[in-house]
């Protein structure tokens, strides 16, 4: 949803979750699932 998307962007911009260069979308999905 838009809320999760916005939160993921904030997390990434804050540098709390450095996304790996390979499969960043899958990693982001796993992070969002963990934040649940």
Biopython code that builds the backbone (N, CA, C, O; Angstrom):
import numpy as np
from Bio.PDB.StructureBuilder import StructureBuilder

atoms = [
    (1, "UNK", "N", (0.816, -1.206, 0.000)),
    (1, "UNK", "CA", (0.000, 0.000, 0.000)),
    (1, "UNK", "C", (0.854, 1.261, 0.000)),
    (1, "UNK", "O", (2.075, 1.191, 0.136)),
    (2, "UNK", "N", (0.216, 2.400, -0.151)),
    (2, "UNK", "CA", (0.974, 3.653, -0.207)),
    (2, "UNK", "C", (1.686, 3.930, 1.117)),
    (2, "UNK", "O", (2.803, 4.449, 1.128)),
    (3, "UNK", "N", (1.049, 3.591, 2.212)),
    (3, "UNK", "CA", (1.655, 3.846, 3.524)),
    (3, "UNK", "C", (2.967, 3.075, 3.668)),
    (3, "UNK", "O", (3.978, 3.625, 4.105)),
    (4, "UNK", "N", (2.935, 1.787, 3.293)),
    (4, "UNK", "CA", (4.155, 0.981, 3.392)),
    (4, "UNK", "C", (5.225, 1.530, 2.468)),
    (4, "UNK", "O", (6.399, 1.585, 2.835)),
    (5, "UNK", "N", (4.820, 1.939, 1.260)),
    (5, "UNK", "CA", (5.781, 2.480, 0.306)),
    (5, "UNK", "C", (6.443, 3.726, 0.862)),
    (5, "UNK", "O", (7.655, 3.903, 0.739)),
    (6, "UNK", "N", (5.642, 4.590, 1.476)),
    (6, "UNK", "CA", (6.178, 5.827, 2.036)),
    (6, "UNK", "C", (7.143, 5.504, 3.168)),
    (6, "UNK", "O", (8.206, 6.114, 3.283)),
    (7, "UNK", "N", (6.764, 4.539, 4.003)),
    (7, "UNK", "CA", (7.628, 4.189, 5.130)),
    (7, "UNK", "C", (8.949, 3.611, 4.631)),
    (7, "UNK", "O", (10.008, 3.931, 5.170)),
    (8, "UNK", "N", (8.893, 2.764, 3.606)),
    (8, "UNK", "CA", (10.119, 2.162, 3.090)),
    (8, "UNK", "C", (11.057, 3.240, 2.567)),
    (8, "UNK", "O", (12.273, 3.151, 2.738)),
    (9, "UNK", "N", (10.486, 4.265, 1.925)),
    (9, "UNK", "CA", (11.308, 5.353, 1.395)),
    (9, "UNK", "C", (11.988, 6.090, 2.536)),
    (9, "UNK", "O", (13.175, 6.404, 2.457)),
    (10, "UNK", "N", (11.241, 6.366, 3.596)),
    (10, "UNK", "CA", (11.802, 7.072, 4.751)),
    (10, "UNK", "C", (12.941, 6.276, 5.365)),
    (10, "UNK", "O", (13.998, 6.823, 5.679)),
    (11, "UNK", "N", (12.715, 4.978, 5.532)),
    (11, "UNK", "CA", (13.745, 4.122, 6.118)),
    (11, "UNK", "C", (15.011, 4.150, 5.273)),
    (11, "UNK", "O", (16.119, 4.281, 5.793)),
    (12, "UNK", "N", (14.830, 4.025, 3.960)),
    (12, "UNK", "CA", (15.980, 4.014, 3.053)),
    (12, "UNK", "C", (16.704, 5.357, 3.101)),
    (12, "UNK", "O", (17.933, 5.398, 3.141)),
    (13, "UNK", "N", (15.947, 6.458, 3.098)),
    (13, "UNK", "CA", (16.573, 7.777, 3.108)),
    (13, "UNK", "C", (17.312, 8.022, 4.418)),
    (13, "UNK", "O", (18.348, 8.686, 4.429)),
    (14, "UNK", "N", (16.790, 7.494, 5.515)),
    (14, "UNK", "CA", (17.445, 7.659, 6.807)),
    (14, "UNK", "C", (18.729, 6.834, 6.898)),
    (14, "UNK", "O", (19.554, 7.038, 7.789)),
    (15, "UNK", "N", (18.881, 5.898, 5.958)),
    (15, "UNK", "CA", (20.091, 5.089, 5.935)),
    (15, "UNK", "C", (20.070, 3.980, 6.975)),
    (15, "UNK", "O", (21.105, 3.373, 7.250)),
    (16, "UNK", "N", (18.909, 3.705, 7.557)),
    (16, "UNK", "CA", (18.828, 2.645, 8.563)),
    (16, "UNK", "C", (18.884, 1.276, 7.898)),
    (16, "UNK", "O", (19.328, 0.298, 8.499)),
    (17, "UNK", "N", (18.428, 1.220, 6.655)),
    (17, "UNK", "CA", (18.419, -0.062, 5.951)),
    (17, "UNK", "C", (19.109, 0.096, 4.608)),
    (17, "UNK", "O", (18.451, 0.386, 3.609)),
    (18, "UNK", "N", (20.424, -0.088, 4.565)),
    (18, "UNK", "CA", (21.149, 0.000, 3.295)),
    (18, "UNK", "C", (20.745, -1.148, 2.381)),
    (18, "UNK", "O", (20.936, -2.318, 2.715)),
    (19, "UNK", "N", (20.185, -0.805, 1.226)),
    (19, "UNK", "CA", (19.740, -1.854, 0.305)),
    (19, "UNK", "C", (20.925, -2.425, -0.466)),
    (19, "UNK", "O", (21.769, -1.672, -0.952)),
    (20, "UNK", "N", (20.995, -3.749, -0.580)),
    (20, "UNK", "CA", (22.051, -4.380, -1.374)),
    (20, "UNK", "C", (21.863, -4.037, -2.851)),
    (20, "UNK", "O", (20.745, -3.784, -3.298)),
    (21, "UNK", "N", (22.943, -4.030, -3.591)),
    (21, "UNK", "CA", (22.842, -3.674, -5.006)),
    (21, "UNK", "C", (22.060, -4.720, -5.787)),
    (21, "UNK", "O", (21.424, -4.398, -6.791)),
    (22, "UNK", "N", (22.102, -5.966, -5.337)),
    (22, "UNK", "CA", (21.380, -7.027, -6.040)),
    (22, "UNK", "C", (20.035, -7.281, -5.366)),
    (22, "UNK", "O", (19.966, -7.443, -4.147)),
    (23, "UNK", "N", (18.973, -7.314, -6.159)),
    (23, "UNK", "CA", (17.624, -7.604, -5.667)),
    (23, "UNK", "C", (17.179, -6.651, -4.560)),
    (23, "UNK", "O", (16.682, -7.120, -3.536)),
    (24, "UNK", "N", (17.332, -5.343, -4.718)),
    (24, "UNK", "CA", (16.925, -4.399, -3.667)),
    (24, "UNK", "C", (15.426, -4.469, -3.379)),
    (24, "UNK", "O", (15.000, -4.263, -2.243)),
    (25, "UNK", "N", (14.625, -4.760, -4.411)),
    (25, "UNK", "CA", (13.173, -4.809, -4.196)),
    (25, "UNK", "C", (12.800, -5.977, -3.292)),
    (25, "UNK", "O", (11.937, -5.845, -2.424)),
    (26, "UNK", "N", (13.455, -7.128, -3.496)),
    (26, "UNK", "CA", (13.156, -8.287, -2.661)),
    (26, "UNK", "C", (13.598, -8.017, -1.227)),
    (26, "UNK", "O", (12.910, -8.394, -0.278)),
    (27, "UNK", "N", (14.736, -7.368, -1.073)),
    (27, "UNK", "CA", (15.232, -7.038, 0.265)),
    (27, "UNK", "C", (14.271, -6.076, 0.948)),
    (27, "UNK", "O", (13.942, -6.247, 2.122)),
    (28, "UNK", "N", (13.822, -5.061, 0.211)),
    (28, "UNK", "CA", (12.878, -4.091, 0.770)),
    (28, "UNK", "C", (11.591, -4.787, 1.193)),
    (28, "UNK", "O", (11.024, -4.464, 2.237)),
    (29, "UNK", "N", (11.133, -5.731, 0.395)),
    (29, "UNK", "CA", (9.906, -6.455, 0.736)),
    (29, "UNK", "C", (10.106, -7.241, 2.036)),
    (29, "UNK", "O", (9.203, -7.299, 2.871)),
    (30, "UNK", "N", (11.278, -7.839, 2.205)),
    (30, "UNK", "CA", (11.557, -8.597, 3.425)),
    (30, "UNK", "C", (11.600, -7.661, 4.629)),
    (30, "UNK", "O", (11.112, -8.006, 5.706)),
    (31, "UNK", "N", (12.184, -6.477, 4.445)),
    (31, "UNK", "CA", (12.259, -5.499, 5.534)),
    (31, "UNK", "C", (10.853, -5.054, 5.919)),
    (31, "UNK", "O", (10.524, -4.985, 7.104)),
    (32, "UNK", "N", (10.024, -4.751, 4.923)),
    (32, "UNK", "CA", (8.649, -4.319, 5.209)),
    (32, "UNK", "C", (7.882, -5.429, 5.914)),
    (32, "UNK", "O", (7.079, -5.160, 6.807)),
    (33, "UNK", "N", (8.124, -6.669, 5.520)),
    (33, "UNK", "CA", (7.439, -7.789, 6.167)),
    (33, "UNK", "C", (7.874, -7.886, 7.626)),
    (33, "UNK", "O", (7.062, -8.186, 8.501)),
    (34, "UNK", "N", (9.152, -7.632, 7.885)),
    (34, "UNK", "CA", (9.658, -7.698, 9.260)),
    (34, "UNK", "C", (9.057, -6.565, 10.098)),
    (34, "UNK", "O", (8.733, -6.756, 11.270)),
    (35, "UNK", "N", (8.911, -5.383, 9.486)),
    (35, "UNK", "CA", (8.322, -4.247, 10.210)),
    (35, "UNK", "C", (6.842, -4.503, 10.469)),
    (35, "UNK", "O", (6.277, -4.049, 11.464)),
    (36, "UNK", "N", (6.224, -5.252, 9.537)),
    (36, "UNK", "CA", (4.864, -5.726, 9.628)),
    (36, "UNK", "C", (3.902, -4.776, 10.289)),
    (36, "UNK", "O", (2.717, -5.086, 10.415)),
]
sb = StructureBuilder()
sb.init_structure("model")
sb.init_model(0)
sb.init_chain("A")
sb.init_seg("    ")
for serial, (resi, resn, name, xyz) in enumerate(atoms, 1):
    if name == "N":
        sb.init_residue(resn, " ", resi, " ")
    sb.init_atom(name, np.array(xyz, "f"), 0.0, 1.0, " ", f" {name:<3s}", serial, name[0])
structure = sb.get_structure()
